[in-house]
Amino acid sequence: MAEPRILIVRLSSLGDVVHTLPAVHALRAAFPAAEIDWLVEARWAPLLAGNPDLNAVVKISTRSWRDVCATVKRLRRRRYDLAVDFQGLYKSALLARVAGAAQRIGFAPGAARERGAAVFYTQRVEPRARHVVEQNLELAAAAGARAGPCCFPIQLAAVAQLRVRQQLAAHGVQKYFVLSPGGGWRSKCWPAERYGELYRRLVALPALADCRGVVNAGPGERDLAEAVQRAAGAEGPVWFPLELPELAALVAGAEFLVSGDSGPLHLAVALGVPVVGLYGPTDPARNGPFSAADIVVRKARPDETSYRRGKHYSAAMLAISVEDVVAAVERRLGLRL
């Protein structure tokens, strides 16, 4: 019996794409001869380059009606048997529907990000697991995948690794850690001034005396990176612009990473880099580092788990002190018993 043609729909963003990788790997293990394609926004496609679990990465720009129409035509020519929507939005569910797959699997209304998206699925899954990685694995199981090792097959581009080495060398950096102060919404971020103070405290630790910090800041976040540098003072962390492949290469070589609930944090976990995560309005049981070894710093009250996309720092994030984070880094690196 021929194995199915499967369309994966996970359009964005960095952390969410990373969280979907184990589910796709499980599908590949279950269907080794299947044709598995992934529909993703062009911005995030480099993260899937060279992925051994995929036959093709189908790029789309959902902001361009012309591109959407052309991509849908391309998808329909593939004649998919099955589409699995890991995103749970109207646009992702509708794309799975118009791609022409007879079977479409997605989350039930209570678990989908937009409840109405579930109307486009032929099979709806009510997840039992807490963490989003495990929830995605439940979707894959509904499509026929079996339980197995959790794998994040991210391929580092050689060109990107070279560019990062050159940038680090230009700044005189060899051994380094990464501070990633961004996070999409301000309410789940920690202030730049505290990252600057954290940097001073970390490099003063004897075990990190030979380390330099690198600030990661995404598109449009240069001011944020510079604010961290100013707060750190002279000989503070370095910053240089990064495309997505360079970000992966930078993170892969780091001693550790400190960040709020963000794509770079989840990328670091997938790459096996030690992480300290700072959490406030989002629940680490669902969105935390998917590694028992990593450490979450959180002081939020139960009623502050709101997922509210605020424009200001939340009280839950402001409750986290620099001392809290220094101690967490020491524990994660085994510097404090």
N, C-alpha and C positions, 0 to 999 in steps of 0.2 A: 504494500500500500504506500502510495506516494506521501511524503511528509508535507505538511502545510506550508503555504506562503504566509508569513506573519508580518504584520505592520505594527511596529511599536510607535506609540504617540506620546512623546514627552517633549514639549516644545522648549521649555525653559524651566528654571534658570540654572545657575552653576550647581548649587547644592542639591537641587531636585534632580538634575541629570545624574549627578554622582549617586544619589540614593536609588536610582533606578537600575544602575549597572548590575548589581547582584541578581535582580529578577531576570534580566535579559540573559545573563550568564546561565541561570538555571534553565531557561527555555532552550538555550543552545545545547545544554547537556542532555535535555530530554529529547530534542529533535536535532541530532547532529547533521542530518542532511537537508534540513529545512532551509528555505530562503527567508532570512530575517532582515528586514529593513527598519531603519529608525527615522521617523519624521521629526525634525528639530529646527528651531530657529537658527538661521545662518550664523548668528553671533556665537552660538555654543557648539557648533559643529566641530571645531578643532579638538574638543575634548573627546570626540568619538573617533578621531582619525586613527587608523590602524587597529581598531578594536577587532579582535579575532572572532568575536561572537556575531559580527554583522556581515551581511553580504553587501549592503549599501547604506550610506547615510544620505537621506533625502533632505536637502536644505529648503527652507521656506522663509519668506518674509511676510508675516501676517499683516503688516502695515501697508502692503501693496496689493490691491485687489487684482491687478494684472498678474502678479507673481502667484497669488493664491490660485487663480483660475488655471494658470499653466501647470502648477504643481499638482492640482487635483487631476488634471488630464493625465499627467504622467503616472500618478498613483493608480488610476483606474486601468491603465494599460497593463499594470503589473498583475491584476486579477488576484488580489489577496483573498485567502480563505478566512483569515482571522485578523482582527485588529484589537490590540489591547491598549486602552487609554489610561495611562498612569497619571494624567494631569487632573482630570475631573472638572474641566471648565467647559462652558458652552462651545467655545471655539475648537477645543481639542476633540470633544465628543462629536461635534458636527463634522470635523475633518475625517474622523474615523468612519463616520456614516457615509459621507460622499465619496470616500475612497473605494467603496463598493464591496467591502467584505461582508459576507453573509452573517458571520458570527462576530459580535463586538462585545468585549468584556470591559467592564469598568466598575468603579465603586458605587455602592448603593447610595441613595440620596443623602442619608445621614453622614456619610463619609466623604462624599464628593465635595470639592471646594465650592462648586455651585450646584445646589441640589437638583435643579432642573436638567443638568447635563445627563443625568441617568436615564432620561427618557429615550436617548439615542442608542442605548445599549440593548443587546439581546440577552445578556447575562450580567447580573449585578451582584457584587461581592460585598458583604458586610464584614469588614475586617475585625478580627478578635485581638490582634497584636496591638501593642502601644506604639512601638517605634515605626516611623514611616518606611524604613528599609524592610522591616518584617511585613508591613502592610502590603508593600509592593510585591514581596515574595508570595503573599496570599493571592494576589491577582495572577501571578505567573502560575501558581498551583492550579487555579481554576482553568487555566489554558492547557494544563497537562504536565507542568513542570513538577519535579520531585525535590524533596529536601536534600540539601548537600552543602558543601563548604560555601561560605559567603565570600565572593570574589569581586574585586573592583579592578577590572583589566584596563588600566589607563596606560597608554603608551606615551612616553616622553619623546618629543621631537629632537633629533640631534642638533638641528640648527638652533632651536630655542635654547638648548643646554649650552651651546657655544656662546650665544649672545649673552646669556646670564653670567657665564664665567668671565666674559670680557668686561661686563659692567661692574661686577664685583671687584675684579682686578684693578679697574680704573679708580675705584674708591679705596683700594688697599684692604679689601675685605677678604678674609679666607674662611674662618669659622664664624657662623652667624645664626641668629634666631630671627623670627619674623613677628612683627606686631601688625595686626590687621584691624584698624579702628572702624572701618566702614561696616555696613550691614543693611543697606536698603532703607529701612525706616529708622529714624533717629531714636525712637522709643526703645529699641533693642540694642542700642549702641552705648558704649562707655565713653566718657569725655576724653577728647584729645589731650587735655592737660594732665589727666591721670595716666594716660599711656606714656607721656613724657616723663613723669615722675617715676613710673614703673621702670622705664628704661634705665634711669640713673640708679635705681635701687638694684636692678638685676646685674648691671655691669660691675657693681661694687662687690658682688659676691665672689669670693676667691675662685670658686669652680667655674665662673663665667668670665674671668678676667681677660681671657684671650678671645672673647666673643665680641662681635659688633652686632648691632641690631639693623634690620632692614624693615622699613615701613612699606606695607602694601596698601595701595590706594587705587581704586578702580577709576573708570572714565568719569571725569568731572569732579574728582575728589582730590585734586592737587592741593587745594587749600587745606584740606584735612591733614594730609601728610605733612605739610609745612607747619601746621599748628602743633603737631606732635614733635617735630624737630625743634621748634622754638621752645617748647616746654621742657625738652630734654637738655637744652643748653649746648655749650661747646662740646665737640666730639660726640654729638648725638647720633641717632640712627641715620642711615642713608636712605635715599629714595630715588628711584628712576622709573620711568613709564614702562609698563608691561602689557603685552598682549596676552591672551589666554594661554597659548603654549608656553610663553616665558614665565607666566605665573606658576604653572605646574612645575616647570623646571626649578624655579626658585624655591618653592615650597618643598620639593623633594629633597633638596640638599640642606634644609635647615635642621638645626639641633632641636628646635621645638617651635611651636606657634602659639600665640595668645590672641584670642579674638572673641567677639560676641558670636551669636548665632548667625553664621554667614557662610556663603559659598566657600571661601578660602579655608575656613575651619573644616568643613566636611571633605574638601579636597585633601587637606593634610591627613585626616584620618584614613582616607582611602589609600594614600601613599605610604602609610605606616609611620608618619611623623608624629612624635609626642605632642599632645594638645592640652591646653588649659582653656576651657570655654567659659565665658562670662554670660550668664543667663538672667533674664528678668521676666518680661511678659510672655515669653514662649516657654513651653514645657520641655525640659530636657529629656523626660521619659519618651517623648515623641520625636523631638528634633535635636536631641543632644548628640554628642560624639558617639558613633557606633563602635565603641571600643571600651571594654571594661577597664582598661589600663588608664584611660584618659580621665581628667578631673574636671568637674563642673563646679564653678563658684556661683552660688545663687542664694539670695536672701529674700526672695519675693514671698509675700503672703499668698495663701491659696486664692484669694479674690483678685490678686494681681496677675494671674495667668489669663490674660485677656486676648492676646494676639492682636491688640489694637495697634494700628499703624500710625502712631503719633509722630508729630513733627518736633517734639521736644524730648529730652532725656527723661526717662521714666523714673519714678521714685525707687522702683525695684532695682534698676541699674545703678542709680546714685548711691544706694545702700552698700554697694560693693566697694570696699576700701582698697587702696594700694597694698596695704599690709596683707589683706586677704589673698591677693593675687600673687604676691611674692611667695607667701607660704605655700600656695598651691603649686607654683612652679618648682619650688624646692621638693615638694612631695612627689611630683610627677617625675622629676629627674633623679629621685632617690637621694637627694641631698639632705633631707630631713627624715628621721625615723619616727 
